[in-house]
C-alpha cells in the first residue's frame, strides 16, 4: 500500500471558526487516528475545552495560551500539548499560524466552552 496524499488546500474560515485547513477530518461519531490541520489566528482569541489531547506546533507568529490561570508565550518552533479535558484560552494579538494534531476521541465528544472572538486593536 502506497502513501496517502492530501492535496494542498486553502486555509478557509467556516462560520464561527478560525481559518483552518483540515488535512484529514474528524468523524463526528468518533475517531482513533490523529486528526491533523493547520490553523491561524490574526488579532483573535479562541477558548475551548477539548475532550481529546491536542498538540500545536507554532509555524509563524506569536501565540499565548492560558490554562488553569497560567499563560505561556509560544513562538515559531515551540510546541504545546493541551491535555484532554483542559480549557485552553488561545490568543494571537497580531498573528499566529499553527500545525495541530488532535488525539483520539472514540466517542466523538464535542468541544465545549467554545468562544471565538476578534481582539480589540
C-alpha positions as CSV (number, residue, x, y, z in Angstrom):
1,X,0.0,0.0,0.0
2,X,1.4,3.4,-1.1
3,X,1.4,6.6,0.8
4,X,-1.8,8.7,1.1
5,X,-1.5,12.2,-0.5
6,X,-3.6,15.0,0.9
7,X,-3.5,17.7,-1.8
8,X,-2.7,21.3,-0.9
9,X,-5.7,23.2,0.3
10,X,-6.6,26.7,1.3
11,X,-6.9,27.9,4.8
12,X,-10.7,28.6,5.0
13,X,-12.8,30.1,7.8
14,X,-16.0,28.2,8.4
15,X,-18.7,30.3,10.2
16,X,-17.7,30.9,13.8
17,X,-14.4,29.1,13.4
18,X,-10.8,30.3,12.9
19,X,-9.3,29.9,9.4
20,X,-8.3,26.2,9.1
21,X,-7.0,23.7,6.5
22,X,-8.1,20.3,7.6
23,X,-5.6,17.7,6.3
24,X,-7.9,14.9,7.3
25,X,-11.3,15.3,9.0
26,X,-12.7,14.1,12.3
27,X,-15.6,11.7,12.1
28,X,-18.4,13.2,14.4
29,X,-19.1,9.6,15.6
30,X,-15.6,9.3,16.9
31,X,-12.0,8.7,15.8
32,X,-9.0,6.7,16.9
33,X,-6.4,8.0,14.4
34,X,-4.9,11.5,14.8
35,X,-6.7,14.4,13.1
36,X,-4.4,17.0,11.6
37,X,-4.8,20.6,10.5
38,X,-3.1,23.9,10.0
39,X,-4.9,26.9,11.5
40,X,-4.4,30.6,12.2
41,X,-5.4,33.5,14.4
42,X,-5.0,37.1,13.4
43,X,-5.8,39.6,16.1
44,X,-8.2,36.9,17.5
45,X,-8.8,34.7,20.5
46,X,-10.3,31.3,21.0
47,X,-11.4,29.5,24.1
48,X,-12.2,25.8,24.0
49,X,-12.4,22.8,26.4
50,X,-11.4,19.8,24.4
51,X,-12.2,16.2,25.2
52,X,-9.1,14.9,23.4
53,X,-5.4,15.7,23.6
54,X,-4.3,18.5,21.3
55,X,-0.8,19.3,20.1
56,X,0.1,22.6,18.4
57,X,3.4,23.5,16.7
58,X,3.9,27.2,16.0
59,X,4.8,27.8,12.4
60,X,4.9,31.6,12.5
61,X,3.8,34.5,14.6
62,X,3.2,34.6,18.4
63,X,0.6,32.7,20.4
64,X,-0.4,32.9,24.1
65,X,-2.2,30.1,25.7
66,X,-3.6,30.2,29.2
67,X,-4.6,27.0,31.1
68,X,-5.5,26.9,34.8
69,X,-4.6,30.6,35.2
70,X,-1.1,30.2,33.8
71,X,-0.4,32.0,30.5
72,X,2.6,31.0,28.3
73,X,4.0,32.7,25.2
74,X,4.8,30.5,22.2
75,X,6.9,31.5,19.2
76,X,7.9,29.7,15.9
77,X,9.4,26.3,16.7
78,X,7.6,26.0,20.0
79,X,5.2,23.1,20.6
80,X,2.3,22.9,23.0
81,X,0.4,20.0,24.5
82,X,-3.1,20.8,25.7
83,X,-4.4,17.7,27.7
84,X,-7.8,16.3,27.2
85,X,-10.4,17.9,29.5
86,X,-8.5,21.1,29.7
87,X,-10.0,24.5,28.8
88,X,-7.4,26.5,26.8
89,X,-7.5,30.2,26.1
90,X,-5.6,30.9,22.9
91,X,-4.7,34.5,21.9
92,X,-2.8,35.9,19.0
93,X,-2.6,39.7,19.4
94,X,-1.1,40.0,15.9
95,X,-0.8,36.7,14.0
96,X,-0.1,33.0,14.7
97,X,-0.1,30.0,12.4
98,X,-0.1,26.5,13.9
99,X,0.2,22.9,12.8
100,X,-2.2,21.0,15.0
101,X,-2.9,17.4,15.8
102,X,-6.0,16.1,17.8
103,X,-5.6,12.8,19.7
104,X,-8.2,10.0,19.6
105,X,-11.8,10.7,20.5
106,X,-13.5,7.3,20.1
107,X,-16.9,8.6,21.4
108,X,-16.9,11.7,19.2
109,X,-17.3,14.1,22.2
110,X,-17.5,17.7,21.1
111,X,-15.6,20.8,22.3
112,X,-17.3,22.8,25.0
113,X,-17.0,26.4,26.2
114,X,-16.1,27.4,22.6
115,X,-15.7,31.1,22.1
116,X,-14.0,32.7,19.1
117,X,-13.6,36.5,19.1
118,X,-11.8,39.3,17.4
119,X,-9.4,41.2,19.7
120,X,-9.7,45.0,20.1
121,X,-6.9,46.9,18.3
